[in-house]
Amino acid sequence: MDEINYWEYQVLTIGSVFGTKDEQIAVTLNAWGEEGWEAINVYTPTNSNKVTIVAKRPLTESVRRQRTRLQSEW
């Protein structure tokens, strides 16, 4: 039987009305990479000079159990 992969996601919009510097994007991506995040989408929201980055990383079993427990308490 195939193993099921669980993921956690992170989304961040960076920049200002004046735009987003490449260095700012690189710093964010490098920091996330060190934490195990992989960028899966980078886009500019409509009518914006900002950049939105979407990333994912494997969800550990212990974090998954903790989130499941917390969700059941809601």
C-alpha positions, 0 to 999 in steps of 0.5 A: 500500500502506498504511504500517504504524504501529509503537508503543511503550507505557508503563504506570505505576501511581501513587498509594498506599493513600490514593488518587491526587491529581488533581494527580499524574495531571496532572503525569504526563500533562503530562510524558508529553505533552511526550515525545510520549506519548498516554494511551490508557487510565486505570483503577483496578486492582481493590481499589486506590486507585491509578491505572494509566495506559497510553500509546503513541507512534509508534515511530521507525524507528531505535528499532525497528531497535535493539529488533529487534537487541536481541531477536535477541540474547536 
